[in-house]
Amino acid sequence: MAAVIELDSVTVLRPGKALLQNLTWTVDESERWVVLGANGAGKSTLMQIVGAQMYPTTGTATILGDRLGAVEVFDLRTRIGHSGTSIAERIPPGETVVDAIVSAAHAVTGRWREKYDAHDLERAHQIMGELGISTLTHRTFGTLSEGERKRTLIARALMTDPELLLLDEPGAGLDLGAREDLLMSLDVLSTAPGAPVLVMVSHHVEEIPEGFTHVLMLREGQVVAAGPIEETLTALTLGRTFGMRLELEQVGGRYTARRAAFGHRAR
């Protein structure tokens, strides 16, 4: 089974602080990972490394078979899809949803003079249908709800048929209904034939789609636990990750967590 991500003893140092410390992590092509951790745990730094946007201070990072520092990163980045607030902030409010998605084919935000062929538009509409946002085709990006924006950004990230898709807190800011719609879309995507390898960052176990197979848990730039989600995600490892005693429940492939009551043992 081919490794899509291989990090070996990766450390990222900034003045006065180690953002990541001696992190070793491997993601194979059949796996779907969620990365859990509190604010400041190193999740965003990790995604910048995996997205070929940052180099490790020490250690090696090999993404899609190419080692950072020994490859042209601009070519590598075209093989990686990314969905996050940094992309949303660059899309003009007056851009239609279909244009916001199809413009990813030229790696731009905001259509200008670039030309798109029938294949580009066909693919954009296909992805929109799969994510349940076909009715938004001619809506402008600035009029979308937060949930509609999140699914539009995922559709945009899929436009170039990436081998690796990075989802940076896709559930942030969503109400319950929008979150459930998003998770249903991600569950379908994670199990679809030919889908890219998915890595999703989150603060909340409630946002983990059913189709995800593995979990990486970070605290202060270090790995607390990593492995198959059913074996690795426990009240003990989750408590260590967030620095408190927690209770964890799983029902039908979905998780919920809460602080353990005083005098009760987390299970």
TORKOL-4160 file (C-alpha; in steps of 0.2 Angstrom, whole numbers, padded with zeros to 4 digits, m for minus):
267
<pt num="1" X="0000" Y="0000" Z="0000"/>
<pt num="2" X="0008" Y="0017" Z="m0005"/>
<pt num="3" X="0011" Y="0030" Z="0007"/>
<pt num="4" X="0004" Y="0047" Z="0003"/>
<pt num="5" X="0011" Y="0056" Z="0018"/>
<pt num="6" X="0028" Y="0051" Z="0027"/>
<pt num="7" X="0034" Y="0063" Z="0040"/>
<pt num="8" X="0050" Y="0057" Z="0049"/>
<pt num="9" X="0055" Y="0066" Z="0065"/>
<pt num="10" X="0048" Y="0082" Z="0059"/>
<pt num="11" X="0051" Y="0097" Z="0070"/>
<pt num="12" X="0046" Y="0115" Z="0066"/>
<pt num="13" X="0055" Y="0129" Z="0077"/>
<pt num="14" X="0051" Y="0147" Z="0078"/>
<pt num="15" X="0059" Y="0160" Z="0090"/>
<pt num="16" X="0055" Y="0154" Z="0108"/>
<pt num="17" X="0044" Y="0139" Z="0103"/>
<pt num="18" X="0043" Y="0122" Z="0095"/>
<pt num="19" X="0027" Y="0122" Z="0084"/>
<pt num="20" X="0030" Y="0103" Z="0080"/>
<pt num="21" X="0042" Y="0092" Z="0090"/>
<pt num="22" X="0049" Y="0076" Z="0083"/>
<pt num="23" X="0033" Y="0071" Z="0074"/>
<pt num="24" X="0033" Y="0055" Z="0064"/>
<pt num="25" X="0017" Y="0050" Z="0054"/>
<pt num="26" X="0012" Y="0040" Z="0039"/>
<pt num="27" X="m0004" Y="0040" Z="0029"/>
<pt num="28" X="m0008" Y="0027" Z="0017"/>
<pt num="29" X="m0018" Y="0029" Z="0001"/>
<pt num="30" X="m0033" Y="0019" Z="0008"/>
<pt num="31" X="m0034" Y="0029" Z="0024"/>
<pt num="32" X="m0045" Y="0044" Z="0029"/>
<pt num="33" X="m0038" Y="0054" Z="0044"/>
<pt num="34" X="m0044" Y="0066" Z="0057"/>
<pt num="35" X="m0032" Y="0077" Z="0066"/>
<pt num="36" X="m0038" Y="0082" Z="0084"/>
<pt num="37" X="m0031" Y="0095" Z="0096"/>
<pt num="38" X="m0034" Y="0111" Z="0105"/>
<pt num="39" X="m0029" Y="0128" Z="0099"/>
<pt num="40" X="m0010" Y="0129" Z="0098"/>
<pt num="41" X="m0008" Y="0110" Z="0097"/>
<pt num="42" X="0001" Y="0112" Z="0080"/>
<pt num="43" X="m0013" Y="0107" Z="0068"/>
<pt num="44" X="m0011" Y="0122" Z="0057"/>
<pt num="45" X="0008" Y="0120" Z="0056"/>
<pt num="46" X="0005" Y="0101" Z="0052"/>
<pt num="47" X="m0007" Y="0106" Z="0038"/>
<pt num="48" X="0006" Y="0118" Z="0031"/>
<pt num="49" X="0019" Y="0105" Z="0030"/>
<pt num="50" X="0007" Y="0092" Z="0022"/>
<pt num="51" X="0001" Y="0105" Z="0010"/>
<pt num="52" X="0019" Y="0109" Z="0004"/>
<pt num="53" X="0017" Y="0127" Z="0011"/>
<pt num="54" X="0031" Y="0125" Z="0024"/>
<pt num="55" X="0047" Y="0116" Z="0026"/>
<pt num="56" X="0052" Y="0107" Z="0042"/>
<pt num="57" X="0066" Y="0114" Z="0052"/>
<pt num="58" X="0073" Y="0097" Z="0055"/>
<pt num="59" X="0067" Y="0080" Z="0049"/>
<pt num="60" X="0060" Y="0074" Z="0032"/>
<pt num="61" X="0043" Y="0076" Z="0025"/>
<pt num="62" X="0038" Y="0066" Z="0009"/>
<pt num="63" X="0021" Y="0071" Z="0001"/>
<pt num="64" X="0014" Y="0060" Z="m0013"/>
<pt num="65" X="0031" Y="0053" Z="m0015"/>
<pt num="66" X="0041" Y="0069" Z="m0016"/>
<pt num="67" X="0052" Y="0075" Z="m0003"/>
<pt num="68" X="0050" Y="0093" Z="0002"/>
<pt num="69" X="0067" Y="0102" Z="m0001"/>
<pt num="70" X="0071" Y="0091" Z="m0016"/>
<pt num="71" X="0056" Y="0094" Z="m0027"/>
<pt num="72" X="0047" Y="0109" Z="m0036"/>
<pt num="73" X="0034" Y="0113" Z="m0023"/>
<pt num="74" X="0023" Y="0123" Z="m0036"/>
<pt num="75" X="0020" Y="0107" Z="m0046"/>
<pt num="76" X="0017" Y="0097" Z="m0030"/>
<pt num="77" X="0004" Y="0109" Z="m0024"/>
<pt num="78" X="m0006" Y="0106" Z="m0039"/>
<pt num="79" X="m0009" Y="0088" Z="m0033"/>
<pt num="80" X="m0016" Y="0094" Z="m0017"/>
<pt num="81" X="m0033" Y="0101" Z="m0014"/>
<pt num="82" X="m0036" Y="0112" Z="0001"/>
<pt num="83" X="m0052" Y="0119" Z="0009"/>
<pt num="84" X="m0051" Y="0132" Z="0022"/>
<pt num="85" X="m0055" Y="0150" Z="0028"/>
<pt num="86" X="m0039" Y="0157" Z="0019"/>
<pt num="87" X="m0047" Y="0152" Z="0002"/>
<pt num="88" X="m0064" Y="0159" Z="0006"/>
<pt num="89" X="m0057" Y="0176" Z="0010"/>
<pt num="90" X="m0050" Y="0177" Z="m0007"/>
<pt num="91" X="m0066" Y="0173" Z="m0017"/>
<pt num="92" X="m0075" Y="0189" Z="m0022"/>
<pt num="93" X="m0092" Y="0190" Z="m0014"/>
<pt num="94" X="m0100" Y="0193" Z="m0031"/>
<pt num="95" X="m0093" Y="0178" Z="m0039"/>
<pt num="96" X="m0106" Y="0164" Z="m0044"/>
<pt num="97" X="m0104" Y="0148" Z="m0035"/>
<pt num="98" X="m0100" Y="0139" Z="m0052"/>
<pt num="99" X="m0087" Y="0151" Z="m0056"/>
<pt num="100" X="m0079" Y="0150" Z="m0039"/>
<pt num="101" X="m0078" Y="0131" Z="m0041"/>
<pt num="102" X="m0072" Y="0131" Z="m0060"/>
<pt num="103" X="m0059" Y="0144" Z="m0057"/>
<pt num="104" X="m0049" Y="0132" Z="m0047"/>
<pt num="105" X="m0044" Y="0124" Z="m0064"/>
<pt num="106" X="m0033" Y="0139" Z="m0067"/>
<pt num="107" X="m0028" Y="0141" Z="m0048"/>
<pt num="108" X="m0036" Y="0158" Z="m0047"/>
<pt num="109" X="m0050" Y="0166" Z="m0037"/>
<pt num="110" X="m0061" Y="0178" Z="m0047"/>
<pt num="111" X="m0064" Y="0174" Z="m0065"/>
<pt num="112" X="m0056" Y="0186" Z="m0077"/>
<pt num="113" X="m0050" Y="0182" Z="m0095"/>
<pt num="114" X="m0046" Y="0164" Z="m0093"/>
<pt num="115" X="m0056" Y="0151" Z="m0104"/>
<pt num="116" X="m0065" Y="0136" Z="m0098"/>
<pt num="117" X="m0070" Y="0122" Z="m0109"/>
<pt num="118" X="m0085" Y="0110" Z="m0108"/>
<pt num="119" X="m0075" Y="0097" Z="m0099"/>
<pt num="120" X="m0071" Y="0110" Z="m0085"/>
<pt num="121" X="m0089" Y="0115" Z="m0083"/>
<pt num="122" X="m0096" Y="0097" Z="m0084"/>
<pt num="123" X="m0084" Y="0092" Z="m0070"/>
<pt num="124" X="m0089" Y="0107" Z="m0059"/>
<pt num="125" X="m0107" Y="0103" Z="m0061"/>
<pt num="126" X="m0104" Y="0084" Z="m0057"/>
<pt num="127" X="m0095" Y="0089" Z="m0041"/>
<pt num="128" X="m0109" Y="0101" Z="m0036"/>
<pt num="129" X="m0121" Y="0087" Z="m0039"/>
<pt num="130" X="m0111" Y="0075" Z="m0028"/>
<pt num="131" X="m0110" Y="0087" Z="m0014"/>
<pt num="132" X="m0129" Y="0092" Z="m0015"/>
<pt num="133" X="m0126" Y="0110" Z="m0020"/>
<pt num="134" X="m0132" Y="0111" Z="m0038"/>
<pt num="135" X="m0146" Y="0123" Z="m0033"/>
<pt num="136" X="m0133" Y="0135" Z="m0029"/>
<pt num="137" X="m0125" Y="0136" Z="m0046"/>
<pt num="138" X="m0130" Y="0154" Z="m0050"/>
<pt num="139" X="m0130" Y="0161" Z="m0032"/>
<pt num="140" X="m0116" Y="0173" Z="m0027"/>
<pt num="141" X="m0103" Y="0167" Z="m0015"/>
<pt num="142" X="m0107" Y="0182" Z="m0003"/>
<pt num="143" X="m0125" Y="0177" Z="m0001"/>
<pt num="144" X="m0121" Y="0159" Z="0004"/>
<pt num="145" X="m0124" Y="0153" Z="0022"/>
<pt num="146" X="m0109" Y="0146" Z="0031"/>
<pt num="147" X="m0113" Y="0128" Z="0028"/>
<pt num="148" X="m0116" Y="0132" Z="0009"/>
<pt num="149" X="m0099" Y="0141" Z="0009"/>
<pt num="150" X="m0090" Y="0126" Z="0016"/>
<pt num="151" X="m0097" Y="0114" Z="0004"/>
<pt num="152" X="m0093" Y="0126" Z="m0011"/>
<pt num="153" X="m0075" Y="0127" Z="m0004"/>
<pt num="154" X="m0074" Y="0108" Z="m0004"/>
<pt num="155" X="m0081" Y="0107" Z="m0022"/>
<pt num="156" X="m0068" Y="0119" Z="m0027"/>
<pt num="157" X="m0054" Y="0109" Z="m0019"/>
<pt num="158" X="m0060" Y="0094" Z="m0029"/>
<pt num="159" X="m0060" Y="0103" Z="m0045"/>
<pt num="160" X="m0043" Y="0098" Z="m0050"/>
<pt num="161" X="m0045" Y="0080" Z="m0046"/>
<pt num="162" X="m0032" Y="0080" Z="m0031"/>
<pt num="163" X="m0023" Y="0065" Z="m0025"/>
<pt num="164" X="m0024" Y="0072" Z="m0007"/>
<pt num="165" X="m0038" Y="0083" Z="0000"/>
<pt num="166" X="m0035" Y="0094" Z="0016"/>
<pt num="167" X="m0050" Y="0100" Z="0026"/>
<pt num="168" X="m0046" Y="0113" Z="0038"/>
<pt num="169" X="m0060" Y="0114" Z="0052"/>
<pt num="170" X="m0074" Y="0112" Z="0039"/>
<pt num="171" X="m0087" Y="0111" Z="0053"/>
<pt num="172" X="m0082" Y="0127" Z="0061"/>
<pt num="173" X="m0096" Y="0140" Z="0063"/>
<pt num="174" X="m0109" Y="0129" Z="0057"/>
<pt num="175" X="m0126" Y="0126" Z="0065"/>
<pt num="176" X="m0132" Y="0109" Z="0069"/>
<pt num="177" X="m0142" Y="0106" Z="0053"/>
<pt num="178" X="m0128" Y="0113" Z="0042"/>
<pt num="179" X="m0115" Y="0102" Z="0051"/>
<pt num="180" X="m0125" Y="0087" Z="0048"/>
<pt num="181" X="m0127" Y="0091" Z="0029"/>
<pt num="182" X="m0108" Y="0093" Z="0028"/>
<pt num="183" X="m0104" Y="0077" Z="0037"/>
<pt num="184" X="m0116" Y="0067" Z="0026"/>
<pt num="185" X="m0107" Y="0075" Z="0011"/>
<pt num="186" X="m0090" Y="0070" Z="0018"/>
<pt num="187" X="m0096" Y="0053" Z="0022"/>
<pt num="188" X="m0101" Y="0050" Z="0004"/>
<pt num="189" X="m0085" Y="0058" Z="m0002"/>
<pt num="190" X="m0074" Y="0047" Z="0010"/>
<pt num="191" X="m0081" Y="0031" Z="0003"/>
<pt num="192" X="m0083" Y="0035" Z="m0015"/>
<pt num="193" X="m0072" Y="0025" Z="m0028"/>
<pt num="194" X="m0057" Y="0035" Z="m0033"/>
<pt num="195" X="m0059" Y="0048" Z="m0019"/>
<pt num="196" X="m0043" Y="0057" Z="m0014"/>
<pt num="197" X="m0035" Y="0053" Z="0002"/>
<pt num="198" X="m0043" Y="0064" Z="0015"/>
<pt num="199" X="m0035" Y="0073" Z="0030"/>
<pt num="200" X="m0047" Y="0084" Z="0041"/>
<pt num="201" X="m0042" Y="0095" Z="0055"/>
<pt num="202" X="m0055" Y="0097" Z="0069"/>
<pt num="203" X="m0057" Y="0102" Z="0088"/>
<pt num="204" X="m0073" Y="0091" Z="0090"/>
<pt num="205" X="m0076" Y="0073" Z="0089"/>
<pt num="206" X="m0094" Y="0076" Z="0085"/>
<pt num="207" X="m0087" Y="0082" Z="0068"/>
<pt num="208" X="m0079" Y="0066" Z="0063"/>
<pt num="209" X="m0088" Y="0058" Z="0048"/>
<pt num="210" X="m0092" Y="0040" Z="0049"/>
<pt num="211" X="m0081" Y="0035" Z="0034"/>
<pt num="212" X="m0065" Y="0041" Z="0042"/>
<pt num="213" X="m0053" Y="0027" Z="0047"/>
<pt num="214" X="m0039" Y="0035" Z="0057"/>
<pt num="215" X="m0035" Y="0048" Z="0070"/>
<pt num="216" X="m0020" Y="0058" Z="0075"/>
<pt num="217" X="m0020" Y="0067" Z="0091"/>
<pt num="218" X="m0009" Y="0082" Z="0095"/>
<pt num="219" X="m0005" Y="0092" Z="0111"/>
<pt num="220" X="0009" Y="0106" Z="0111"/>
<pt num="221" X="0016" Y="0100" Z="0095"/>
<pt num="222" X="0018" Y="0082" Z="0100"/>
<pt num="223" X="0009" Y="0066" Z="0096"/>
<pt num="224" X="m0002" Y="0060" Z="0110"/>
<pt num="225" X="m0009" Y="0045" Z="0100"/>
<pt num="226" X="m0011" Y="0040" Z="0081"/>
<pt num="227" X="m0019" Y="0025" Z="0073"/>
<pt num="228" X="m0035" Y="0016" Z="0068"/>
<pt num="229" X="m0049" Y="0027" Z="0075"/>
<pt num="230" X="m0059" Y="0013" Z="0084"/>
<pt num="231" X="m0043" Y="0008" Z="0094"/>
<pt num="232" X="m0035" Y="0025" Z="0096"/>
<pt num="233" X="m0049" Y="0037" Z="0100"/>
<pt num="234" X="m0053" Y="0033" Z="0119"/>
<pt num="235" X="m0058" Y="0044" Z="0134"/>
<pt num="236" X="m0040" Y="0042" Z="0140"/>
<pt num="237" X="m0031" Y="0048" Z="0124"/>
<pt num="238" X="m0044" Y="0062" Z="0121"/>
<pt num="239" X="m0042" Y="0068" Z="0139"/>
<pt num="240" X="m0023" Y="0069" Z="0137"/>
<pt num="241" X="m0025" Y="0078" Z="0121"/>
<pt num="242" X="m0036" Y="0092" Z="0128"/>
<pt num="243" X="m0029" Y="0092" Z="0146"/>
<pt num="244" X="m0045" Y="0086" Z="0155"/>
<pt num="245" X="m0055" Y="0071" Z="0161"/>
<pt num="246" X="m0067" Y="0067" Z="0147"/>
<pt num="247" X="m0081" Y="0054" Z="0144"/>
<pt num="248" X="m0082" Y="0048" Z="0126"/>
<pt num="249" X="m0097" Y="0039" Z="0118"/>
<pt num="250" X="m0099" Y="0031" Z="0101"/>
<pt num="251" X="m0116" Y="0028" Z="0093"/>
<pt num="252" X="m0118" Y="0021" Z="0075"/>
<pt num="253" X="m0100" Y="0027" Z="0070"/>
<pt num="254" X="m0102" Y="0044" Z="0077"/>
<pt num="255" X="m0094" Y="0051" Z="0093"/>
<pt num="256" X="m0098" Y="0063" Z="0107"/>
<pt num="257" X="m0088" Y="0069" Z="0121"/>
<pt num="258" X="m0091" Y="0079" Z="0138"/>
<pt num="259" X="m0081" Y="0083" Z="0153"/>
<pt num="260" X="m0081" Y="0069" Z="0166"/>
<pt num="261" X="m0092" Y="0073" Z="0181"/>
<pt num="262" X="m0082" Y="0075" Z="0197"/>
<pt num="263" X="m0079" Y="0059" Z="0206"/>
<pt num="264" X="m0083" Y="0049" Z="0190"/>
<pt num="265" X="m0070" Y="0039" Z="0180"/>
<pt num="266" X="m0069" Y="0043" Z="0162"/>
<pt num="267" X="m0073" Y="0028" Z="0151"/>
